[in-house]
Every structure is written in structure tokens, then in C-alpha cells.
Amino acid sequence: MRILRAYTWLVIAWLTLPVLVMIVFGFNDTPGRYNQTWDGFTLKWYGKVFALDELTKALVVSLVVAVLTMLIAGALGTGIGYALGRYRFRGSGTINLIMFATMSSPELVMGASLLTLFVSLGVGLGAATITIAHVMFSISFVAVVVRARVLTLDRSIEEAAADLGANGWTTFWRVTFPLILPAVGSGMLLAFALSIDDFVVTNFTAGTTTTFPLWIWGATRVGLPPQVNVMGTLIFLVGVLIAVGTTIRARSHRAG
Amino acid sequence: MSDTAAIELVGVHKDFLSHGDTVQAVKPTDLAVGQGEFFSLLGPSGCGKTTTMRMIAGFEEPSGGTVFLDGNDVTGVAPHKRDVNMVFQSYALFPHLTAYQNVAFGLERKKVAKDEIRRRVGEMLEIVSLTGMEKRSPREMSGGQQQRVALARALVNGPRALLLDEPLGALDLKLRQQMQIELKRIQREVGITFVYVTHDQGEALTMSDRIAVMEGGRIDQLGTPREIYEKPATRFVAGFIGTSNLLDGSVDSISGGVALLVFAPEEKVLVPVPPSVTDGTKLEISVRPEKIDLSRDAPAAADCSVLTGTVREVVYHGTSTNYTVRTSAGADLVVFDQNAYSAEDLAGPGDRVYLTWSPQHSYPIGVRP
């Protein structure tokens, strides 16, 4: 019993220690460029969070790309996931295979081949190519999550809608979509999370554009400013809020 | 009949491809369901009853033949354009909508005015005794209540016919019996044609005006509950509906439309037969267990069927006692004795007994008139 408890705390520490270090050093009153030794508590970095123009610009690029990725991959992935979960059609097996191949193929390979593709097509690298690349690798995740939900959906619920006079379009929006919405939501959040901290593929497809992870990678060579910790903390907090919100909603749904 | 039938199937069949072979789930079938009729499709699972219903609803397209609703050819018309509604086996309520919204769904699709929807949904919820439950979501309702929502959701549209796919299958016995009576009442109240799919013969007998007994993709017999029970057309129907006793024999003589089959001295069966039956015709005769009298004494009357046998089993069932008797004619016959008068068993295992029944309770199976 005691061993089990110690084991639990060890796992929790393992999972949260890096995050805690990041948060703590956002409050570090460091005098110079190096933010690696504790120099006392301060809140000033929260006041100066957007003081570094380059960093702020990189964060905005990352957020824009992540939101676009979330929306595009969400829309396309939902369609694919629904089709794969509901119908068996010529090529559905192939699509399944391609999706898992995309998810399991190393990012290095993906990044390198995307770069080759863009260059040979003569497409200028930038936020657009980053977004295209991110949508490409996150679609499968949305599709897989949505498909899993569609598979558990009683087919006759959609038949009932058709039976009551709803055409395909109305049936999807009034009945199917509300029922798969939780899965679509999780899929989109997954796409957002995958996009906002992607480094490898982004590095290949960014050209001269800098995203948040790319900027941090560049800055580590000369020392990370505490603003990075502050931004990291804020992004983490948003994630926690969404997770807590979803849990509370799910609970009240079950109770009510 | 085609201009008045609520539903008519002409030569409708459904073929499925299975492992490269064509399997006929429904063999070419003709069927007409009258206006306001309570019609049951009865059969074991896999007999094609659900497929037949889904072809009427439009969820399956027939491989051939024509489906008419109120005399209009609807073959190939999409389900949402057919004026029939269905109650699904799993109820298939919309889990994200309230009871009210579920019932209003069909009327909203037809762009009925808001006030009109409120009035009709209210009325329908009253008919199915769910007034006050409008704001409940399906998961907050019991199985019986969900069943009523499903019924109301279909009926509120005033369809040409209501199709019910084993709607009581998920309910427990008490509730099922209660809902059988409810369904019959509601059907009388709204006057809509019901087509009811079930594998439960008791359910079909209780509620239906007419029953089609299906087996292996084909209708074996179509008739009123009484016809099907008393005069089963095939061996399958005789066995599937209730308990049936079957006797094989050949006709020894015929007099006055009644055939005589002699099994041993003083052991004979009398059965009314059509003119096509002559001396020597082989017959399969069905006798229902409750029609047979069991006694340890030889019968006095001469003009009824008599067989002797040995009691093999006695089972007490509360309202009746069931005896299984091995007869000298070769078959085991089951006899139901109502416990209204007998305070104790008429006979015990091993006893020699006489079985007697009147000629009109014998019925020759599968004999063409």
C-alpha cells in the first residue's frame, strides 16, 4: 500500500516537474540573459511578457497557424472520420492505411519530403506552407477520433431522422453532428496542440518565418528570456482550463 | 384491392450477395395490408420479416417487384419522402433532444407552424400518457417511457402506416403485456394502419387483425389469428404458433366429408377433409393440446377420435397441467388440462390413458381444397 502510494507520487512528480520548473522560472528575478539560477521572486516578467517584439511576433504566427490548422483539419478530418465510420466503400481500406502511415511516419521524413515538394512546386515557404504541413499531419488524428465515435453511434438514430422526413443534410446537422461534437472537439484540440508546438516539420517548411518553437530553439543558444516561461505558463494554463471545463461539463451532463 | 390497400407489395423480393452466392432474404412476395388494419409479420429471426418492413420504409430497396403506398408506386423513393413512420427496435430516440423535441422533429421537417406543432405534440403526448415529461431527455426516462416517446414521435406525423420493428422486445414481461394493450388502444384511437414485426407468437395473436407467418424469406400463411392457430397451413406454422400435435397416417375411408384413419382396433382419428382427399391419401393432422381429453377410462362416445397411450411426463403449470403421452399411433401427443375442475392429476407417469377429441378439432395440414 505504502509502495503504491510512493509510486503514484513518483509518477505525478515525473509528469509535472518539468512544467513546475517552467512556471517557477517565470517568476525568477534574473538580472541578465541567463534564466538558470534562482535570483528571487518577481512578477515583472508578466508585465513585460510582450516586451520582446520578435518573440511576440513568433507567438502570433504560431497561434494563427494553430487556429487555422485546427479549423481546416477539423472540417476535413470530421468528413473523413464520418465516412470511414459509417460506410464501407471502394478505397476505404486504403484511406485507413494512409492515415495510420501519416501518424506513424517519422516527422523528419515528413518534413524533408514536404520541403522537397514545396521547392519543386516553386511555392514560397512561409506561414501558408507551415499551415498546409500542419493540416496534413493532424487530419489523421481528427479522423481517427471522429471515426471511433461514429462507430459507437446507433445507425438507426440516423434512419429515424430520415424516416421523420429529414434529408441527408438536415440529418447530419440536426442529429449526427450534435452527437459526434465531443469527438470533433477533442480532435480539433488535438490538432491545435500538435500544431502549436511542432518543431521538426515546421523547421523544414517555414522558410524565413519564425514560429514560437523555432524562436525558442534559436534563443537557447544565447540564453532563454523569462518571457518564454511566462508564455509557456499561459499556454499551459489555457490547456488546463479547457481540460477542467470539459470534465465539469461531462460530469454535470451525467448527473443532470 | 390495389386502389384501397394502405400497403401493397407485388412480387417484391430482396437478394443479398454473401460470399459470392446470391441469398434470397425475401422471396418474391405479394402482400396487401388494408386501411386501419393491425397487421403482423411473424417469424423466427432471419425469416425476412424485418427486411420486408425495411423495404416498405425505404431503408432497403427491393431487388425486384413494386411497393405501393395507398396505391402509389413508391419503389425507389427515399425514406424521408415516404409517408410512413417507423418505431425502431432500439427506439432510436435522439439522445441530445428532449422528449418534446423528439416528438416535434417530424413536424418541424414538414414546416408545420409553431403553434400547430405545440398543439399536436401536446395531444400526442397525452395519448401515450407522457404529459408532464416534455422536458425530460431520453436518458432520464425508463424503457417503457422511451418506448412511448418513440411511438408518439412516429404517430404525431399522421403517417399512412406505422411500422413497428419488435418494439416491445427490450421490455420486461409485465410491461410488455401492458404495452400490448396500450398499443391496441392507441391504434384504435388514431385509426392508423399498423404493421408489426415480431417473433413473439403470443404478441401477434393478441394484437393482430391479420398475421403473415414468415419462414425462410417466404410467407407460409396469411390469415386471422384464429385461422392461423386453428388451421395451420404448414408444418412450420403448426409448430411455430403455440404447441401443436402432429399425426401422420393415411385415409382408410371417407364418409360425409370426414376421413377415418384407423391406427389399431378401437384407435382411430376422424378429420374433416376437402373433396380432393380420397382413400389412401397420406395426411398430416394437427390437433391442439387443449382440445384433447385425457382419461383412464374408455370413452363412451363413438363419433370422436380415440387413441391410447402411456403417460410419460406430467408438468404442473398453475392454470393448466401438461401431459405428454406416447401413443400407439407412434407420435408423442401433448395434452393441456385446465385446472379449473381437477383437484388432482388425471393420471401419473406410466399410466395407460385414452385420448379423445371431436372431429372438428383435427385439421389436415397443407391439403389443397
Interface residues (C-beta under 8 A of the other chain):
Chain A: D154 S156 I157 E159 A160 A161 A162 D163 L164 G165 A166 N167 T170 R174 V175 P178 L179
Chain B: A57 F59 A78 P79 H80 K81 V84 N85 M86 F88 Q89 S90 A92 L93 F94 P95 H96 F105 G106 R109 K110 R153 A154 N157
